[in-house]
Amino acid sequence: MIPLGRLVDLVTAKATDQSFKIGLEAIEPGTGRMTADPLTDYDGDGIGFEPGDVLFGKLRPYLAKAWLADRRGAAVGEFHVYRPCADRVDPGYLRWALLGRSFLDPVESSVVGAKMPRAEWTFVRSIELHAPHIAEQRAVAGYLDRETARIDSLIEEQERLIEMLRERRAAAVSEAASEIETRGPRLKHIIRSVRQGWSPQCYAWPADGVETWAVLKAGAANGGTFRPMQNKELPETESPRPEIVVRRGDLIVSRANTRELVGSAAVVDGEFPRLMLCDKLYAFSLDETRALPRYVAAVLGSRRWRDMIEMEATGASHSMLNVSQSDIVNLPMPLPRISDQRRILARLDEQTAKIDTTTAETERFIELSKERRSALITAAVTGQIDVREVV
């Protein structure tokens, strides 16, 4: 075991080549890959890096962002730039070692700052890494390149399946809502109250929202289904806000997401006394003598209403669009009799039950695959796997 500070040099010099600039958003969490559309501009000179350097995201290190540079460029100051000592550590192996839990766990436990937690070099340099002979390091890196590529490919296939299932569900919702006229009162006329949440700096892992305080993520309403485990645990240093806890029957609507998901609506279907809204979610309490929350969520998820929402969404990036509270509450909301609303929902449930079950199973498979990926990386970079014996 060798301290990181003896395996790498920390690069701090300003970049002289500004032709390629990279920010934290350009690196995928946990994979070591650059996104398809990397961020290539920001204010400032940045830190210079060379091919073979490894960039590690020191801001919110629980996001596990590490990238092996394949070109010269400038890195935003929220990266540590590590230059591997050629006779001690292979750059490809170093990238994987920085993504292993044996490195990330002590880094996360040492962060400084509650709102913008950062890893400090004075501590990180002391973390010991398993550093076998260079030839073995290269074998481990090659093994992880191959095995994680297989897992990533499988995850991508499952993500495409989920997208197809969402399209089928949207089609079923639209069919169930096909008899509904677009005319009707504005949604605001059946809303009793509106709440918006809060987004403090939270832990990376979820909590139950019953015994432990947590804050929902923006994706808690994705796909028209309330997802209570799409949350992050609230740190003990933050005081909870009971006034923004979700309530059974709340209509949850996302105000910020991708074009396909912004404005997603779902209904809270349980009791979660310690589960709070984030600032990217609205919670509407409806007049249930006039509109069933699940009926309103179904209407908002149908194609005609999705088109209205997407037309109102604004934002410079396709990956994060916004829709205002005014845009949502001013949507038309046709109101057939409650008995007719129940009939529409019954037909929708019949059509979507199998789709929802398959989607949930697929999402769980993806979650387990990511856990397996992380465990595999950690096992390989700590010497628990002898890659020479792996066919």
C-alpha positions in Angstrom: 0.0 0.0 0.0 1.4 3.4 -1.1 0.1 6.9 -0.3 -1.4 8.7 -3.3 1.1 11.5 -2.8 4.0 9.1 -3.6 2.3 7.9 -6.7 1.4 11.2 -8.3 2.4 14.8 -8.5 -0.4 17.4 -8.0 -0.4 19.8 -11.0 -1.4 23.3 -10.1 0.1 25.4 -12.9 -2.2 27.5 -15.0 -3.0 26.2 -18.5 -1.2 27.7 -21.4 -3.3 25.8 -24.0 -7.0 27.0 -23.9 -8.1 25.1 -27.0 -9.9 22.4 -24.9 -11.5 23.4 -21.5 -13.2 20.9 -19.3 -15.6 21.2 -16.4 -17.0 18.8 -13.9 -20.2 18.4 -15.9 -18.3 16.8 -18.7 -17.4 13.7 -16.7 -20.0 10.9 -16.0 -20.3 9.9 -12.3 -18.7 6.5 -11.5 -17.7 5.6 -15.0 -14.5 7.5 -15.8 -16.0 8.5 -19.2 -16.5 11.9 -20.8 -20.1 12.8 -21.7 -21.1 12.8 -25.3 -21.4 16.6 -25.1 -18.7 17.8 -22.8 -18.6 21.2 -21.3 -15.8 23.0 -23.1 -15.9 26.5 -21.7 -15.9 28.4 -18.4 -14.4 31.6 -17.0 -10.7 31.6 -16.0 -7.5 30.0 -17.2 -7.9 26.6 -15.6 -5.3 24.1 -14.6 -3.1 22.7 -17.5 -3.1 19.0 -18.1 -1.4 16.6 -20.5 -2.4 13.3 -22.1 -1.9 10.6 -19.4 -2.8 12.9 -16.5 -5.8 11.9 -14.4 -8.4 14.5 -13.3 -10.4 13.9 -10.1 -13.4 15.9 -9.2 -12.6 17.4 -5.7 -16.0 19.1 -5.4 -18.7 16.7 -4.1 -16.3 13.8 -4.5 -19.2 11.3 -3.7 -20.1 11.9 -7.4 -17.0 9.8 -8.3 -15.7 11.8 -11.2 -12.3 10.7 -12.6 -11.0 11.0 -16.1 -7.9 9.8 -17.9 -6.9 12.7 -20.2 -6.4 11.7 -23.8 -5.4 15.3 -24.9 -3.9 18.5 -23.6 -6.2 21.0 -22.1 -7.4 23.2 -19.2 -9.4 21.9 -16.3 -11.7 23.9 -14.1 -10.3 24.5 -10.6 -12.8 22.0 -9.1 -10.5 19.2 -10.4 -7.4 17.8 -8.9 -5.0 17.1 -11.7 -2.7 14.2 -10.9 0.4 13.4 -13.0 1.3 9.8 -12.4 4.9 8.9 -11.6 5.8 6.7 -14.5 7.8 4.1 -12.6 5.2 3.7 -9.9 1.6 3.9 -11.3 0.0 3.3 -14.6 -2.4 6.1 -15.6 -5.2 3.7 -16.6 -4.9 1.8 -13.3 -4.9 5.1 -11.4 -8.1 6.2 -13.0 -9.8 3.0 -11.8 -8.2 3.2 -8.3 -9.7 6.6 -7.9 -13.2 5.2 -8.6 -12.9 2.4 -6.1 -14.7 2.6 -2.8 -11.4 2.0 -1.0 -10.4 5.5 -2.2 -13.7 7.3 -2.3 -14.9 6.3 1.1 -12.1 8.0 3.0 -12.2 11.0 0.7 -15.9 11.4 1.3 -15.4 11.2 5.1 -12.8 14.0 5.0 -14.6 16.6 2.9 -14.6 20.3 4.0 -17.7 22.5 3.6 -21.3 21.7 4.2 -22.8 23.4 1.1 -20.0 22.8 -1.3 -17.9 19.9 0.1 -14.4 19.6 -1.3 -11.7 17.1 -0.9 -8.4 18.6 0.3 -5.1 17.5 -1.2 -3.4 17.6 2.3 -5.7 14.7 3.3 -6.1 12.9 -0.1 -2.4 12.6 -0.6 -2.2 10.4 2.5 -4.8 7.8 1.3 -3.0 4.5 0.6 -3.6 2.7 -2.7 -2.8 -0.9 -3.6 0.0 -0.5 -6.1 1.4 -3.8 -7.4 4.0 -4.0 -10.1 3.3 -1.8 -13.2 2.7 -4.9 -15.4 0.0 -6.1 -13.0 -1.5 -2.6 -12.8 -1.9 -2.6 -16.6 -3.5 -6.0 -16.5 -6.0 -4.8 -13.9 -6.7 -1.7 -16.0 -7.3 -3.8 -19.1 -9.5 -6.2 -17.2 -11.7 -3.4 -15.8 -11.8 -1.7 -19.2 -13.3 -4.9 -20.7 -15.6 -5.9 -17.8 -17.0 -2.5 -17.1 -17.6 -2.0 -20.9 -19.7 -5.2 -20.8 -21.7 -4.0 -17.8 -22.2 -0.5 -19.3 -23.4 -2.1 -22.5 -25.9 -4.1 -20.6 -27.0 -1.0 -18.7 -27.5 0.9 -21.9 -29.7 -1.9 -23.3 -31.8 -1.8 -20.2 -32.1 2.0 -20.3 -33.3 1.7 -23.9 -35.9 -0.8 -22.8 -37.1 1.6 -20.1 -37.4 4.4 -22.7 -39.5 2.0 -24.9 -41.6 1.1 -21.9 -42.1 4.8 -21.1 -43.2 5.4 -24.7 -45.7 2.5 -24.4 -47.0 3.9 -21.1 -47.4 7.4 -22.6 -49.3 5.9 -25.5 -51.6 4.0 -23.1 -52.1 7.2 -21.1 -52.9 9.1 -24.3 -55.3 6.5 -25.4 -57.1 6.5 -22.1 -57.3 10.3 -22.3 -58.3 10.4 -25.9 -62.0 11.1 -25.1 -61.1 14.1 -23.0 -61.5 17.5 -24.6 -58.7 19.9 -24.2 -61.2 22.6 -23.1 -61.8 23.1 -19.4 -60.9 25.4 -16.5 -57.4 26.3 -15.8 -55.6 23.9 -13.4 -55.2 26.7 -10.9 -59.0 26.7 -10.3 -58.9 23.3 -8.7 -55.7 23.9 -6.7 -56.0 24.5 -3.0 -52.3 25.1 -2.2 -48.9 24.9 -3.8 -45.6 24.1 -2.1 -42.1 24.1 -3.5 -39.1 22.4 -1.9 -35.5 23.0 -0.9 -32.2 21.5 -2.1 -29.6 21.5 0.6 -26.3 19.6 0.2 -27.2 16.0 1.0 -25.5 12.6 1.2 -25.3 10.6 -2.0 -27.4 7.7 -0.7 -31.2 7.5 -0.2 -33.1 7.2 3.1 -36.5 5.8 3.9 -38.2 9.2 4.5 -40.0 7.6 7.4 -37.5 7.2 10.2 -34.7 9.3 8.5 -35.0 12.7 6.9 -34.5 12.9 3.1 -35.0 15.2 0.2 -36.6 14.0 -3.0 -34.7 14.2 -6.3 -36.1 15.9 -9.4 -36.8 12.5 -10.9 -39.2 11.4 -8.2 -42.2 11.9 -10.6 -40.6 10.4 -13.7 -42.8 8.2 -15.8 -46.0 9.2 -14.0 -45.1 7.1 -11.0 -44.2 8.4 -7.6 -40.7 7.1 -6.7 -40.0 7.8 -2.9 -36.6 6.2 -3.0 -35.5 8.8 -5.5 -34.1 10.9 -2.7 -30.9 11.8 -0.8 -30.5 11.6 3.0 -30.4 14.9 4.8 -27.1 15.4 6.8 -27.4 15.8 10.6 -25.9 19.3 10.2 -29.1 20.5 8.3 -32.3 21.3 10.1 -35.3 19.6 8.4 -38.2 21.6 7.2 -41.5 19.8 8.1 -43.6 22.3 6.1 -42.3 20.8 2.8 -42.8 17.2 3.7 -44.9 15.4 1.0 -48.4 14.3 1.9 -50.5 11.5 0.6 -52.5 12.7 -2.4 -50.1 15.5 -3.3 -49.7 16.0 -7.0 -46.0 16.2 -7.6 -44.8 18.0 -10.7 -41.1 18.4 -11.8 -40.2 22.0 -12.8 -36.7 21.1 -14.1 -35.5 18.1 -16.1 -34.9 17.0 -19.7 -37.4 18.0 -22.4 -38.9 14.5 -22.2 -39.3 14.6 -18.4 -39.8 18.2 -17.4 -43.4 18.6 -16.1 -43.7 14.9 -15.2 -46.5 14.4 -12.7 -47.2 11.7 -10.1 -49.3 11.3 -7.0 -47.9 10.5 -3.5 -49.4 7.2 -2.6 -48.1 6.6 0.9 -47.1 8.2 4.2 -43.6 9.6 4.4 -43.4 11.9 7.4 -39.7 12.8 6.8 -39.5 13.0 3.0 -39.2 16.6 1.8 -39.6 18.2 -1.6 -36.5 19.5 -3.4 -36.6 22.9 -5.1 -37.1 21.3 -8.5 -40.5 19.9 -7.5 -43.9 21.4 -7.0 -46.5 19.8 -4.7 -50.1 20.7 -5.5 -53.0 20.0 -3.2 -56.2 19.6 -5.2 -59.9 20.1 -4.6 -60.8 16.4 -4.7 -64.5 17.0 -5.0 -63.8 18.2 -8.5 -60.6 16.3 -9.6 -58.9 13.1 -8.5 -55.1 13.7 -8.3 -54.3 10.5 -10.3 -56.7 11.7 -13.0 -54.9 15.1 -13.2 -51.5 13.3 -13.3 -52.8 11.1 -16.1 -54.0 14.0 -18.1 -50.7 15.9 -17.7 -48.8 12.7 -18.8 -50.9 12.4 -22.1 -49.3 13.4 -25.4 -51.5 16.5 -25.9 -50.6 17.9 -22.5 -47.0 16.9 -22.8 -46.8 18.9 -26.0 -48.2 21.9 -24.2 -45.7 21.6 -21.4 -42.7 21.0 -23.7 -43.6 24.1 -25.7 -43.5 26.2 -22.5 -40.2 24.7 -21.2 -37.2 27.0 -21.4 -33.4 26.6 -20.9 -30.1 26.9 -22.6 -29.3 23.1 -22.3 -31.4 20.2 -23.5 -30.3 18.3 -20.4 -32.0 20.7 -18.1 -35.1 22.7 -19.1 -37.5 24.5 -16.7 -41.2 25.1 -16.6 -42.6 27.8 -14.4 -45.4 27.3 -11.8 -47.5 29.8 -13.8 -47.1 27.6 -17.0 -48.3 24.5 -15.1 -51.3 26.1 -13.2 -52.6 27.8 -16.4 -52.9 24.6 -18.3 -56.5 23.7 -19.3 -57.9 20.9 -17.2 -61.1 19.3 -18.4 -63.2 17.9 -15.6 -65.7 15.2 -16.3 -67.7 13.8 -13.5 -65.7 12.0 -10.7 -67.3 8.7 -11.7 -66.0 9.3 -15.3 -62.6 10.1 -13.9 -62.5 6.8 -12.0 -63.6 4.9 -15.1 -60.7 6.5 -17.1 -58.3 5.6 -14.4 -59.5 2.0 -14.2 -59.0 1.6 -17.9 -55.5 3.1 -17.6 -54.6 0.8 -14.7 -55.6 -2.2 -16.8 -53.4 -1.1 -19.7 -50.3 0.0 -17.7 -50.0 -2.6 -14.9 -47.7 -4.9 -16.7 -45.7 -2.0 -18.2 -45.1 -0.5 -14.7 -44.1 -3.9 -13.3 -41.6 -4.5 -16.1 -40.2 -0.9 -15.7 -39.7 -1.4 -12.0 -37.9 -4.7 -12.5 -35.7 -3.2 -15.2 -34.8 -0.2 -13.0 -33.8 -2.5 -10.2 -31.7 -4.5 -12.6 -29.9 -1.3 -13.6 -29.3 -0.4 -10.0 -27.9 -3.8 -9.2 -25.6 -3.6 -12.3 -24.2 -0.3 -11.1 -23.6 -1.8 -7.7 -21.9 -4.8 -9.2 -19.7 -2.4 -11.4 -18.6 -0.5 -8.3 -17.9 -3.6 -6.3 -15.9 -5.1 -9.3 -13.7 -1.9 -9.5 -13.0 -1.9 -5.8 -12.2 -5.6 -5.7 -9.8 -5.3 -8.7 -7.9 -2.3 -7.4 -7.5 -3.7 -4.0 -6.0 -7.0 -5.2 -9.0 -9.2 -4.3 -9.3 -10.4 -7.9 -6.3 -12.1 -9.5 -6.7 -11.0 -13.1 -4.2 -13.5 -14.3 -6.7 -16.2 -13.4 -9.6 -14.5 -15.1 -10.3 -15.8 -18.6 
